[in-house]
Amino acid sequence: MRGLEELMMISRDPTFGDTDRYRFLTMLENEICHQADRVFVITEALRREMVGRGIPADRLVVLPNGVHVEQFAPRELGLAGKTVIGYAGGLVDYEGVDLLLEAVAALREQRSDFHLLVVGDGHYQNTLHALAGRLKLADLVTFTGRVPHAKIGRYLSLF
């Protein structure tokens, strides 16, 4: 379980919690978890949420996102000597990439030995490009757009 659709929807529209669809999604997620022998969740926070919804704690296992670092060999991409902060995924409004750009702008006030690499595309990418422009981050941020799956490791090796 990576997340809960109903919570993502509430993050976009707080009134969503008052809808039949919210109640249906919540009931559906809870019922699926109650019927499962094991539920793997990606964060302790999600585990606590599901325990709070009555799912037995012994059925919930935290299996965080991760990577086998030995499979990635660092590569340059013109970022030698920089600490690379990275994001790889969908450029959608609820992922918080806008907050990451704002953090980069704030960090720039303290140091300049870093670079943000954003890998992916999505419906929010034009908004993020515009925000990076307003924050004058052109020298600190690279947007790669969508890259072939076979080349993702090249980028992840920099993060």
N, C-alpha and C positions, 0 to 999 in steps of 0.2 A: 504494500500500500504506500503510494508516493504522497498522497494527499487526499483531501476530501473536497469533492466538487462543490458541495454546498457552502463550505467555508471560503473557497475561492470566489464564489458568486457573491457572498456577503461582503468580501473585501472590496468588490466593485460597486455594490449597491446594498447599503445596510438595511434597506427595507425588504430585501429578499428573504430575510428570516421570518417574515410574516406571511409567506406565500405557501400555497399547497405544494408547489414544486419543492420548496425547501424541506417541508415535512416528509414528502415522498422520498427524496434523496437520502435524508437522514435515516428514515426507516429502512430503506434498501441497504445502505452501507452497514447499518447495525445488524440486520438480519443475516447478511452474507457473512459477517464476522462471527456471529453466534453459531452459524452452521459449519464453519471451518474448523478443522482440527488444529491448524496453526495459521497465524496471520503474521507475515513479515512486514514491518513498518520501517521507514527510513530514518526516523528520529525518535528520541525519547519523548519529545513533546507530543508527537502523534500517538505514541504508546499511551501516555497519560490521558490524552483526549479519549481514546477508545476505552480505557479502564473506567474513566468517568462516565462513559455511556453504558457501562455494565458488561463489557466484554471481559471474561476471566483473564486476569493478568498472566496466568501460566500458558495461555494460548498465544500471547503476543510476544514476538521476538524482534528486537531492534537489529536490523541489517542495514547499516548506513551505506550511503553512496560511497564508492571508493574506486581506487584504481591500483593496478599492479605496477608500482613504480619501476620495477625491474624491466618492464616491457617498453619503457620509453627512454630514449636516449636524447638528451638535450640538444637542440639545434638552435641556430642563430636567428634567422629571419631579420637580421639587421638590428637586433636588440642586445648585442653584446654589452656587458657591463651594467645592464639595467635589471632591477627587480621587476619581474613581470607579474602583474596582477591579471588574472584571466577569468573570463566567463565563456562557457560554451553551452549553447542551448537555444531555445526559442526566444526570439525578441518579442515578447508579449508583455502587456501592461502589468501583470501581477507578479512578475519575476523580480522586480526591484532594480533593474539595470539603471533606471533613472537615478535611484539613490546612490548607486555605485559611481555614476558620473559626477554627482554632486560631491561625493567623498573624494574623488580624484581631484576635483577643483580645490577642495579644502586642503588636501595633502600637498598640493603644489605650493601652497604658502610656506610649507616647512621643508620640502626637499624636492629634488628634481631628478633623482637617480632611479626612476621607475617609469613603467609604461603599462597602459591598460590595453589588453588584447581581447576583443569581443568577437567571438566566433558564432555565427548563426544568422538567421533571418527570421522574419515574422511580421505580423501586422503592425507592430509598434516601432519598427526600425526607423521609419521616417521621422517620427517624434524624437527618437533617441539621437539621430544624426543632427536634428535641429537643436536639441538641448546641448549637445557637445559643441556645436557652433556658437550658441549664445554664451556658453561658459569658456569659450576660447581654448578648447582642449585639443585642437588639431595636432599639435606636436606631442601630445601625451596619450592619444587614443588611436588604435587601429581597429576598424571594423572590417572583418574579412568577408562578410556575407556568408552564404551557405557554402560549405566545402564538402567534397566527396568523403564518405565515411572512411575510406581507406587512408585519407590524409589527416584525419582528426588527431591521431597520435602525434603528428608533427607539431601541432599547436599545443596540445596538452603537455608535451614535454617541456614547454617553456614556462608553464604556470608554476 
